[in-house]
Structures are given as structure tokens and as C-alpha cells.
Amino acid sequence: MHASIRLRTYLAGPLLLFVLIGGCAGNCEGLDENGRPIGEGPPPGDDDFTLIQTTIFTPVCTACHSGAQAPQGLRLDEGNSYAMLVDVPSVEVPELRRVAPGEPDNSYLVQKIEGRAAVGERMPLGGPSLDTEQIDSIRQWIAAGAQPPPTARLTQLTPARLISSAPAPDELVTDPAAPMMVVFSRALDANLLLDANIILTRSGGDGRFDDGNEVPVAVRVLKISAGGSALWLRSTTSLPADRYELRLRGSGPVALADLEGRPIDGDGDGAAGGDAVLRFQVAGIAP
């Protein structure tokens, strides 16, 4: 009896392997593209960014780096952090990217949290430094290619949309010489960054944009991030106190579009097309 049980046990392993291999010899139904059963969670390391977001950026960094007044325009809340970090030049040392995929030592974020950046103080400013384990998790994520979280990967299936800006909507700007920045969920086609697609207008002193006395303001693209999703803009003249409207065209025969040629989702309805409109105020306008 015992010998029979041992024999069945001995044969069970090869037989099971044969069944598994044979079961995938057809169409592999029930398995994902990596050969894992559908519904099985991601393998370890497949979502490192979400862990960093929930354990470091959100509880620690957003104490300062959130909202319209985020230092250097760097917002580290969940909706903006990835797009504002990866392949985006740092403000303090523009020749360095905030996060350079595959290069933790050359990533300005790492230099700041390790306290070896050439400019400014160690981050987090005014609080305890990140511990070794936290820093290592950021370094490992960058070294592995700074992969986006699953939610960001899903945006690759949808049209590009405006996810962050400086100034923020309705922000009161106290430094009109500061460059403007817009961040999209996907890389844009740089060939479509035309004057007709990026329009800055001031209200003419009344705060409205529908009565015919608006004044066009010339604006130029200063630079575009290495990843192609962030743009820095500057007006060619000084901005007097007034309300302003920045319009990024997603409609018309030649509109802003992603690298696949799909117009931006400017109006946020989930479909390509529509203008993205950002209004802000330069300090000094009468209430």
C-alpha cells in the first residue's frame, strides 16, 4: 500500500507538468501575456512607484510639495508626481533631470534626498531625512527604469490631457517673470507646438474674456521635457497686472496632439479634441 502511494506521488509531479504544458499548447486561455493566471497580482517590483507614493511622497513630501505654491513647481501628490519627476529637468540644476531612468546617481531627486545636491538644502526641508530603506527604494525604482504605476500605464490608451500647470487654475501670480509650465499625461508631438496652438491673452483690465477688448500676448516655448510631456512657456513681454487666459488648442485642423497623432483631450471628456483653458491672475489687479 505504501509503495503504491509513493509511486502515485512520484508520477504526479511529471504528470502535472505535462498537463500544464499541454494546456498552454493551444491558445493559453486563462493566462496573461506573461504566462501568469489572469487575476493574479503583479510580480514583486512591478509597482514600486505606487509603494513609494503611498509611503514617502504622500505622507512626507506633500507637506510642502503640493498645490499651487509647491516649491519649484514640483507637485508630489498622487495625480502629478510621476509626470513631474521622470525625464523632467530640475529647476535648480536644469542640466540634471529630476529622475533620470536607469541613473539614480544622476537623478536630482536622489541628490536632494541624500544631501549631496549642488544647490539648496537636503530634502525633506526642515524635517527628518528619509531613512536608508526609503532612499534605497527610490534608488532601486530609478535603477530599474523608473517604471510608471499601473494607473499611469492606462493613460497610454487615452488621449493626452492636461494634468498639472504652473500657474495653477485661478492662481494669483506674484512673479510675472516666472516661466509657465504645463504637464500632460502623455508626450506631445513637438512639431505641433505652434503659435496658433498656444495662445496667451489678457483680459484688458476687466477680468473677462468675452467682450472683445482682450489683448493677445506673444508667448514662446522655452523647452520641453525629455519625455515630451512637460512644456515651459514664457511671454515675450512683461505681464502687467490683469487676468490671463492660456489656451492650448486641441481642436481645429492642426491641433496639439500626442506622438500617435491624436489631438489632446482639452475639455477632459475622455475623448480627443477640445481646448485646454487655464486662467490665472497677475498680482495688482483691482478686485
Order of alpha helices (4+ residues) and beta strands (2+ residues): alpha-alpha-alpha-alpha-alpha-alpha-beta-beta-beta-beta-beta-beta-beta-beta-beta
